[in-house]
Structures are given as structure tokens and as C-alpha cells.
């Protein structure tokens, strides 16, 4: 047997370190060549690292949430062969002793995934342990129960199902929380249970990247927020007409392609808005092309895929590209290049858009624009109260670069284009 030290490879140009997100193996486990070892994250791209050779895992360097330097030891494998097959001789690191666990009111779930079984909770009726399911056995549960379990950090393999064939229902999750994570609380006469559980979750991976970027944006940028309402009645009529008459190969239009079209028409009059500001160098870089970031909520947090050169796309092409990059962000297939390089970001909460919000600028950009929910509201026109389809636009600007007057002028130009949608297509 020989000891092979696998070091973290360069996972991206200019990357000096990466965060360990999740291990797919554990010490003592045999691995095959090209078997996934670990997920690491740099910027907002997650990379799966595979084993360069077969062997048995001897040492794992780092825990989820730790930063691993490029070129530093990541995994040590015991492999068949001679010492010539191993890495250059070096003192074998001693695996750190496991920390002494402190009492916790609730078990701390793995924030990414659970690779090993946890001790079974007591049976709700008899106090006997619930037997673990066989390896690979999938617990029976509806999609709604699975979503709720993920939100609660519950491993369904450890939950006893009371339904047919052991199917897990929502009450089984409640029973598991009561009996499996803390002593049963006193039940009042009403039958309600007092809940006193506390759960600590380590912020790692994408969630930590989002936190760091939001903190940097608020620390660096003095935000100014401007809100305006738009009468989108005619725009919505045009959108409905185009969707009703689109070809089978054309995507369904949302309001976002029209909104981006309004940005394309507006930024040439306000070039300081389609820009990035390097405050350390004191340099504002203005872009002729418009690369629109689309703030997208994925299963693990916020990502900003980019529609590049929006000015070169027609309405249908823009809609197709929005759908492509946002879907890639949601299903985790977006590439590093697709998640960087935006010059102006649009954030839309869709049907949850509310009346107004105060978006945080995607630093180092200098502006972010956010359409809110489209709703029918009574408005006064020509002295008469009429029902119109109204939409607010919430926007934030870097006040070091954008004065209030310029911010308002930019949004007013967008408002005029959206309220007169034919102007969107007139050069």
C-alpha cells in the first residue's frame, strides 16, 4: 500500500482557495477512480471534484464551510502500488481529534446533505429504537412532505411512517420533532404542545457567498432608492396579443423582455448607469453593450445569471435567453461565465412583487432595477376613476455616481417607454 496525497486543483482562473461545501466520502471508505469526492465552491460556482485514482480514504482535510487553498492537501488515499506512486514524501498529517460535543437542544443537521446515518430516535409509543431503513431504501412520502422535511432539516430515513406500507405523513414529522429531537413538552388541556426547540445552522456554501456579497454591497455603496408607478395596461395588452399569435418555436413572453427593451433604449442617454465602479482605483467603467443580470432565486439561494449583449437580441431572443440562463441557475448547471460579468441587474419578485421593495445593488455595479407586481388599481384619468393595470418600479442607485436627478430621469424615461410600448420598437 502507498499513501497518495490528492491536492486541491485549480478550479478557476485566478482562484486561490475554494470552500468545501459537501463531502461525498468518509474515512475508511473505498473509492473508485473518477468517483465524486467533494463539492467545492468558488465565487458562485460549485465544482464537483473526483478522485484521480482508486484507493481507500485515509484522511479528509477540512470540514464543510472550511476554506481549502489551491495546491493544499484535500484527501489522502491508501492505494495499491509502491511509494513511487505516491506524492512527494511529507509528514503524514494527524487527523484532528473530534471536538467534544456541547449539549444541543436539537440535533444539528448537515446543511448540504447527510452522508451517514444518525442514531435513531425513540419509538413514539414504546420507546424502542426505530430500525434504520436498508441502505438505498427510499422512504415513502409525498412531495409536500419531502419539501417540509427538507425545510425542517429532517432526514426522512429516520422517521417512522404511520401510513400504508410505512408512508410518512405530516403528523409523522410532528411526532418525530416531539419525540426525536427533545423531551416531550407538557400538553395543555387544549391538546396544543409548547415548542422550545432551537436549531443552529452553519452558514456555508452559496448562502455564505450571498451574505458576504450583500454585506460588501451595503458597506461600500451609499444607496439611494427611487420608486415610480407605471400604467402598464397597453403594454400588457400588447404582450397578450403577441403571446396569442406567437409561432410554436417562440417562447412565451413575460414582462421582463419588454422591461429589458426599455433599458436598452434608455441607457445610451444615461451611460453612467450601465457601469461598474472600482472605488479602490477610483475608476468608473462604462459599457457600450448591455449585459443584464437577472436576479434568480434558486433552491439554495440567490444567483445572478447574465443575459449578454441584450442590445443585440430581439424580443423573442431575449425571452429565450432569459429562460435559458435562469433555468440553468435554478437547476445548478449554470457555468462560471454565465454567473458573472453583468453591468446592470434586474430583480423581479414576480407574483410576490408587492407594492415596493428596496433592492440591494449587485456590487460593483451602480444600479439595480426591480419591477413589482402588476395589479389592477383604480386611478383617475381625465377626471374619471377607471381601472388600470398598474406596476411599480423600485430602483436603487450608487449615490457616489448617480445623483437623485439622474436616477429619477432614468426611471421616468423607462416609464414613458413602458406606457407607450410602440416606442420600444422605434429606432
C-alpha positions in Angstrom: 0.0 0.0 0.0 1.1 3.5 -0.7 -0.2 6.8 0.6 -1.3 9.2 -2.1 -2.0 12.9 -1.2 -4.5 14.5 -3.6 -4.2 18.2 -3.6 -6.9 20.7 -4.5 -6.5 21.5 -8.2 -7.0 25.0 -9.7 -10.8 25.1 -10.1 -10.9 28.5 -11.9 -8.7 31.2 -13.3 -7.2 33.3 -10.6 -8.7 31.2 -7.8 -6.5 30.9 -4.7 -8.9 29.0 -2.5 -12.3 27.3 -2.5 -14.8 26.5 0.1 -15.6 22.9 1.0 -19.4 22.5 0.6 -20.0 18.8 1.0 -18.0 15.6 1.2 -19.2 12.6 -0.8 -16.9 10.1 1.0 -15.7 9.4 4.5 -12.6 8.0 6.1 -12.2 4.2 5.6 -14.4 4.2 2.5 -13.1 2.6 -0.7 -13.4 4.9 -3.8 -13.0 4.2 -7.5 -11.2 6.3 -10.0 -13.4 9.3 -11.1 -15.8 8.8 -8.2 -17.0 12.1 -6.7 -15.1 13.1 -3.6 -16.2 16.6 -2.6 -18.1 19.7 -3.8 -16.2 22.9 -3.5 -17.3 26.5 -4.3 -15.5 29.5 -5.7 -17.4 32.7 -6.3 -20.9 31.4 -7.0 -19.9 28.3 -9.0 -19.9 24.8 -7.3 -17.4 22.3 -8.7 -17.5 18.6 -8.1 -14.0 17.1 -7.5 -13.5 13.5 -8.5 -10.8 11.0 -7.4 -7.8 10.8 -9.7 -7.3 7.1 -8.7 -8.8 4.2 -6.8 -8.0 3.6 -3.2 -9.2 3.8 0.4 -9.8 7.2 2.1 -7.3 7.7 4.9 -7.7 11.3 5.8 -10.1 14.1 4.8 -8.6 17.6 5.2 -11.3 20.1 6.2 -15.0 20.2 7.1 -17.9 21.8 5.2 -17.5 25.5 5.5 -13.7 25.4 5.6 -11.6 27.2 3.0 -9.1 24.9 1.2 -6.1 26.5 -0.6 -5.4 25.6 -4.2 -2.5 23.1 -4.1 -3.1 22.2 -0.4 -3.9 18.6 0.7 -7.5 17.7 0.2 -7.7 13.9 0.5 -5.2 11.2 1.4 -5.8 7.8 -0.2 -4.2 4.4 0.6 -3.6 3.0 -2.9 -2.2 -0.2 -4.3 1.4 0.1 -5.6 4.7 1.4 -4.4 5.8 4.6 -2.8 6.7 5.8 -6.3 3.0 6.2 -7.0 2.5 8.4 -4.0 3.0 12.1 -3.7 6.3 13.6 -2.6 7.3 12.4 0.9 5.9 14.6 3.6 4.9 14.1 7.2 1.5 12.5 7.3 -0.9 14.9 8.9 -2.6 13.7 12.0 -6.3 13.8 11.8 -7.6 16.2 14.5 -9.4 14.7 17.4 -13.1 15.1 17.2 -14.3 18.1 19.2 -16.2 17.4 22.4 -19.8 18.0 21.5 -21.6 20.5 23.6 -25.2 19.9 24.6 -27.6 21.0 21.9 -31.4 21.5 22.3 -31.8 20.0 18.8 -29.6 17.9 16.5 -27.6 19.9 14.0 -28.4 18.7 10.5 -25.8 18.7 7.7 -26.7 21.9 5.8 -26.0 20.3 2.5 -26.8 16.6 2.7 -26.5 13.7 5.2 -24.0 11.1 4.2 -24.1 8.9 7.3 -26.8 7.6 9.4 -27.7 9.3 12.7 -28.8 7.4 15.8 -32.5 6.5 15.5 -35.0 8.5 17.6 -37.0 6.6 20.2 -40.2 4.9 19.1 -43.1 7.2 19.9 -45.2 4.6 21.6 -42.8 2.1 23.2 -39.5 3.9 23.5 -37.8 1.2 21.4 -35.4 2.3 18.7 -36.8 2.7 15.2 -34.8 0.4 12.9 -32.9 2.3 10.2 -34.1 1.6 6.6 -31.9 -0.6 4.5 -29.1 1.1 2.5 -30.6 2.8 -0.5 -34.2 2.3 0.6 -36.3 5.4 -0.2 -38.8 6.4 2.4 -42.4 6.6 1.2 -43.6 10.2 1.3 -45.5 12.8 -0.8 -43.5 15.6 -2.5 -45.1 18.1 0.0 -43.9 16.0 3.0 -40.4 15.8 1.5 -40.3 19.6 1.0 -41.4 20.2 4.6 -38.8 17.7 5.9 -36.1 19.5 3.9 -37.2 22.8 5.4 -37.0 21.3 8.9 -33.7 19.6 8.4 -35.2 16.2 9.0 -33.7 13.0 7.4 -36.8 11.0 6.3 -34.8 7.8 6.7 -35.1 8.3 10.5 -38.8 8.9 10.5 -41.4 6.2 11.3 -44.3 6.3 8.8 -47.8 5.6 10.1 -49.4 5.4 6.7 -49.9 2.3 4.4 -46.6 0.5 3.8 -44.9 2.9 6.2 -45.8 6.0 4.2 -44.8 9.2 6.1 -47.4 11.8 6.6 -47.2 15.4 8.0 -48.2 14.2 11.5 -45.2 11.8 11.5 -42.9 14.8 11.1 -44.5 16.5 14.1 -44.2 13.3 16.1 -40.5 13.0 15.1 -39.8 16.5 16.2 -41.5 16.0 19.6 -40.1 12.5 20.4 -36.9 12.5 18.3 -35.3 15.9 19.0 -36.3 16.9 22.5 -38.2 15.6 25.5 -42.0 15.8 25.1 -43.4 19.1 26.4 -46.3 19.2 28.7 -49.6 19.1 26.8 -52.2 21.7 27.8 -55.9 20.9 28.1 -56.3 22.2 24.6 -54.0 19.5 23.2 -51.5 22.0 22.0 -47.8 21.5 22.6 -45.4 24.1 23.7 -42.4 24.2 21.4 -38.9 25.0 22.8 -36.6 23.6 20.2 -33.7 25.7 18.9 -31.7 24.9 15.7 -28.3 26.2 14.8 -27.3 26.1 11.1 -23.8 26.9 10.0 -23.9 29.4 7.1 -21.7 27.9 4.4 -21.5 27.5 0.6 -23.7 29.7 -1.5 -25.6 31.2 1.5 -22.2 32.4 2.9 -21.2 33.9 -0.5 -24.6 35.7 -0.7 -24.1 37.1 2.8 -20.6 38.3 2.0 -21.6 40.0 -1.2 -24.7 41.7 0.3 -22.6 42.9 3.2 -19.9 44.2 0.9 -22.6 46.0 -1.2 -24.1 47.8 1.7 -20.7 48.6 3.2 -19.3 50.1 0.0 -22.4 51.7 -1.6 -24.5 54.6 -0.2 -27.8 53.5 -1.7 -30.5 55.9 -2.9 -33.9 54.3 -3.7 -36.4 55.7 -6.1 -39.9 54.3 -6.8 -42.3 55.2 -9.6 -45.6 53.7 -10.8 -46.3 52.7 -14.4 -49.6 52.3 -16.2 -48.9 49.0 -18.0 -52.4 48.5 -19.4 -51.3 49.0 -23.0 -48.1 47.0 -22.5 -50.0 44.1 -21.0 -52.4 44.2 -24.0 -49.5 44.0 -26.4 -47.9 41.2 -24.5 -51.2 39.2 -24.5 -51.6 39.8 -28.3 -48.1 38.7 -29.1 -48.4 35.5 -27.0 -51.7 34.6 -28.6 -50.1 34.9 -32.1 -46.6 33.5 -31.5 -45.1 30.7 -33.5 -44.6 27.3 -31.9 -40.9 27.8 -31.8 -41.2 31.2 -30.0 -41.1 31.3 -26.2 -44.0 32.8 -24.1 -43.3 36.4 -23.3 -43.3 37.7 -19.8 -42.9 41.4 -18.9 -39.1 41.1 -18.4 -38.2 41.1 -22.2 -40.2 44.4 -22.6 -38.5 45.8 -19.5 -35.0 44.9 -20.8 -36.0 46.5 -24.1 -36.8 49.7 -22.2 -33.3 49.5 -20.6 -31.7 49.1 -24.0 -33.4 52.3 -25.2 -32.6 54.2 -22.0 -29.0 53.5 -21.1 -27.5 55.4 -24.1 -29.0 58.6 -22.6 -27.6 57.7 -19.1 -24.2 55.9 -19.8 -23.1 56.3 -16.2 -25.8 53.8 -15.1 -24.6 50.9 -17.3 -21.3 50.8 -15.5 -19.2 49.4 -12.7 -17.3 51.4 -10.1 -13.9 50.4 -8.7 -13.9 52.5 -5.6 -10.3 51.5 -4.7 -8.9 52.6 -8.0 -11.4 55.5 -8.3 -12.4 54.4 -11.8 -15.9 54.2 -13.3 -16.0 51.8 -16.3 -18.9 52.5 -18.6 -20.1 49.8 -21.0 -21.5 50.2 -24.5 -23.0 46.8 -24.5 -25.8 45.9 -22.0 -25.2 42.7 -20.0 -28.3 42.3 -17.9 -28.0 40.3 -14.6 -31.3 38.5 -13.8 -31.6 38.0 -10.0 -32.9 34.4 -9.7 -34.0 32.5 -6.7 -32.5 29.0 -6.8 -33.1 26.1 -4.4 -30.1 27.1 -2.3 -30.2 30.9 -2.6 -29.9 33.9 -4.9 -27.9 33.7 -8.1 -27.5 36.3 -10.9 -27.1 34.7 -14.3 -26.4 37.1 -17.2 -28.1 37.9 -20.5 -25.1 39.1 -22.5 -25.4 41.8 -25.2 -29.1 42.3 -24.7 -28.9 45.1 -27.2 -28.2 42.5 -30.0 -31.3 40.4 -29.2 -34.9 40.9 -30.5 -37.8 40.5 -28.1 -38.2 36.7 -28.7 -34.5 36.0 -28.5 -34.3 38.0 -25.2 -37.2 36.0 -23.8 -35.5 32.7 -24.8 -32.1 33.7 -23.3 -33.8 34.9 -20.0 -35.5 31.5 -19.7 -32.3 29.6 -20.5 -29.9 31.3 -18.1 -32.4 31.4 -15.2 -33.3 27.8 -15.6 -29.6 26.9 -15.6 -29.2 28.9 -12.4 -32.1 27.1 -10.7 -31.1 23.6 -11.7 -27.4 24.2 -10.8 -26.0 23.8 -14.4 -25.0 27.5 -14.9 -21.3 27.9 -15.8 -19.0 30.3 -14.1 -19.1 32.6 -17.1 -22.9 32.7 -17.0 -22.9 33.9 -13.4 -20.5 36.9 -13.8 -20.0 40.0 -15.9 -23.3 41.8 -15.6 -23.3 45.6 -16.0 -26.9 46.3 -14.8 -29.2 44.0 -12.8 -32.9 43.5 -12.9 -34.6 41.9 -9.9 -38.2 40.9 -10.2 -40.2 39.1 -7.5 -42.8 38.1 -10.0 -46.3 37.4 -8.4 -44.7 38.2 -5.0 -43.6 41.6 -6.2 -45.6 43.6 -3.6 -46.0 47.3 -3.7 -42.4 48.4 -3.3 -39.0 47.0 -2.2 -35.5 48.4 -1.7 -33.2 46.3 -3.8 -29.5 45.9 -2.9 -27.1 46.8 -5.8 -25.1 44.0 -7.3 -21.7 45.5 -6.3 -19.6 46.7 -8.2 -22.5 47.8 -10.4 -24.0 51.2 -9.7 -27.8 50.5 -10.2 -30.4 47.8 -9.9 -34.0 48.0 -11.2 -36.9 46.0 -9.8 -40.4 45.8 -11.3 -43.1 44.9 -8.8 -46.3 43.0 -9.2 -48.7 44.0 -11.9 -52.2 44.6 -10.4 -55.4 46.3 -11.3 -55.9 49.5 -9.4 -58.4 52.4 -9.6 -56.8 55.5 -11.0 -58.0 58.9 -12.0 -57.8 59.7 -15.8 -59.4 62.8 -17.3 -61.4 63.4 -14.1 -62.8 59.8 -14.1 -62.0 56.9 -11.9 -61.0 54.0 -14.1 -59.4 50.6 -13.5 -55.9 50.3 -15.0 -53.2 47.7 -14.8 -50.5 49.3 -12.7 -47.0 48.3 -11.8 -44.5 50.0 -9.5 -40.8 50.1 -10.4 -38.4 50.0 -7.4 -34.8 51.0 -8.1 -31.6 51.7 -6.2 -28.5 53.7 -7.3 -25.0 54.2 -6.1 -25.3 57.8 -4.8 -21.5 58.3 -5.3 -22.0 58.1 -9.0 -25.7 58.7 -9.7 -27.4 61.9 -8.5 -31.0 61.9 -7.5 -32.0 63.9 -10.5 -30.2 61.4 -12.9 -31.8 58.5 -11.1 -35.3 60.0 -11.5 -34.7 61.0 -15.1 -33.6 57.4 -16.0 -36.7 55.8 -14.4 -39.0 58.4 -16.0 -37.6 57.6 -19.4 -38.3 53.9 -18.7 -41.8 54.7 -17.5 -42.5 56.6 -20.8 -41.4 53.7 -22.9 -43.4 51.1 -21.0 -46.6 53.3 -21.0 -46.2 53.8 -24.8 -45.0 50.3 -25.8 -44.8 51.1 -29.5 -41.8 53.4 -28.7 -39.9 50.3 -27.6 -39.6 49.2 -31.2 -39.0 52.6 -32.9 -35.3 53.5 -33.6 
